[in-house]
Amino acid sequence: MRALIQRVAEASVTVDGSIVGRCGPGLLVLVCAMDGDTEAEADNLAGRVARLRIFREDDGRMNRSLLDTGGGALVVSQFTLAADTRTGNRPGFSSAAAPDQGRRIYERFVSALAGRGIAVETGIFGAEMQVRLVNDGPVTIWLDTADRVKG
């Protein structure tokens, strides 16, 4: 699974002119299920997102997690994170999970994040969405379960 995480002052996602999800201070999480991803990877990624220490302490150092701050998360599915841009000018998306698998893994990630006590709102899987955010910092972090050090 891949996730692009942005620390935000606020974020919202709109579908057909209506806001369907929003969060105040916290994280905007753009997430993509890759072909072959499992529920275990969704659970692992949710834990990493919840514990990622990218919020400031009083001294200005980034040493607090979403769990520490009580912030919320807006989670938006984004299969384009699977883009293969190594050749040509048109990205390929063949490494993204098929829609049914992608939805299942995405929903598992959302559930696992909420199960850690985080207030989670979402976009609509597969919909055309407009995402608005006020990036705080800016802080943007890329996580990929395939990059995790084993051991």
C-alpha positions, 0 to 999 in steps of 0.5 A: 500500500502507498500513502501520501500524508499531509499534515493539515490545518484543515482539509475537505473533499467534495463530490458533486458540489457537496462536502462529503468529508473533512477534518480540522487539524490532523492529516490528509491521507491519500491512499492507494492499494497495490495489486497483491496488498492484504488486510495485514498491510492495511492494518500495518499502514494504519498503525504507522500513520497513527504513530507517525511523529510529525506534529510539533511539540511546544519547542517546535520539534516534530515529536508528536503523533496523531494519537498524541494530538487527538487530531482527525484524518481525512482519508481519500482513495487515490489509485494514481499513487500507483503511477509508473512514469518510468517510460513515455509520457503517459503514466501506467497504473497496472500495479494498482489493485483491481477496483474490488480489491482496492475498495476492500483494502481501502475500507480496511485501512479506514477501519483500522485507523478509526479503530485506533481512536482516530476520528476518520472521515473519507471521500467516496471510493472511485468518485471524481473528487475535489480535495482542498487543504491547508498544508501545515508546515508544509509537511508531506510524507510518503509511506509505502509498505513495500519499503518497510525494513523487515526484521 
